[in-house]
Every structure is written in structure tokens, then in C-alpha cells.
């Protein structure tokens, strides 16, 4: 089958592997991007996959937390061009809609747009969007949102491209600590908050990849099966430590894991939401 140059480049961007290796993997996978990633990972243990495919879009992530009511929301607002992302009216609109989600709890984007604005009941949220479109002359819309309740913290990157909201359990939230952890999630993009949150199929896939990597390493040819299994267990343990939030060394203090920092503050991890503009998954 014919593999496009764009697909090869996309795979190279995700894996940082040579172009010919990427093309070969795509051919072997019949053009399936995810299968091609797995093929490369099985053949090359050094492959680190960048998660989060992108579609062509601009926008920003807005977050809002009401500490007294213990509710918050994170929302992705889309627009057409990069300059609009920093426009005052667009930034305010995104923030206002995040506040609306947190305090009025719509079930969907359509329901959000149909709700009367909490700041001006004479207008719907759809009216607010239309007004900004009229000023800026560019299409825009809320793409997705998540509302959380409880002890919350958040962080939004300075350009609005990435935002995170975390939920923890405990008596009192440490605002700065939760912001630091949200910043950590922004940078490290963990696959799950806790080990038990990692899907079984993900562990099975990582185990299969580890097994293939060991089988492809000549140094392991003469090792007995029980030793190989221990090596696989070690690889999975390492993968979990690198990809599960509470087991990751904190970016602000790598002598402690995120879980240890939470514990020292009398908190335990609940869940987190990480949005990046344009992500498909």
C-alpha cells in the first residue's frame, strides 16, 4: 500500500525515530498509526511516544475554581487563528464559560450554550459567544469541558495551550501544592493518577512490548524463563514509576514523589484532568 509522506512525518514526530524506520513500520502496520508505534517500540526500546494526537485548531484552556463551594471546571475553547488566542475578549469568554460550567453544571456543550449566563440572565451563553464572534470576526466554540467537585487545584499554561485540574482527598487543600502538582502534570503528562487507575489492557500491552524487547535482545538468549519474567516485571515496575502520577518524582523536588508530597500534606490523590488544545485523545 502507499504510505504518504505526511503519515511518515507524523509517526516520526510521535516517536523521534528515523524516517525510513517509520515508513517501514507503517507499511508493516498497513498504515495503522497506533500499530506502527507499537512495532517501533517492540523493535527499539529507546522509543518514547509523545501522547496526544493533534488536529488543526487553535484555542485555549480555561480553568475556574470556587473554593468555597468546592467546585471547578476546565474547558477547551476553540478559535481559528493563533492571534485570537491572546485576544482579551476571547480569553474572558473562555474564563466565563468555565465559570458557567462549574457553577451551573451543564451536561453537554449544547446545554451549556443554551443556559442563561450567570452574569447576565438576559443572555444565553450562545449569545455571549456570538457577541465575541461579531467583534473578532472569527468562528469560535467551546469544544469540551469537565466539572469536578471537592478539594481542587489547577494550573493553566501562560499561553493557554495546556491546562490541568486536580482533585484530592483530605481536610484542607494546600493551594500552592496543588498548583505545583498541576504544573507537574502539565509537564510530565502521566497516563494515570494511581497505579490502580491504569487500564488492564494498557498493562497487558506494555508487558507484550517488554517481552518483545527482551526477545529481540541477543544478551537474553541463554537466560532461563524465570529470569526473563523477572526482567519483564522490572520493566513494568519502571514503566509505572515513570508514567503514574503519584509514583513520579516531583518536577519541583525530585527527591520526593508526587505521592509523598501529598502524604506529607495530609492529602491523597483522587483524579486529574489534563487538556491540551487540539488533542484528539
Order of alpha helices (4+ residues) and beta strands (2+ residues): alpha-alpha-alpha-beta-beta-alpha-alpha-alpha-alpha-beta-beta-beta-alpha-alpha-alpha-alpha-beta
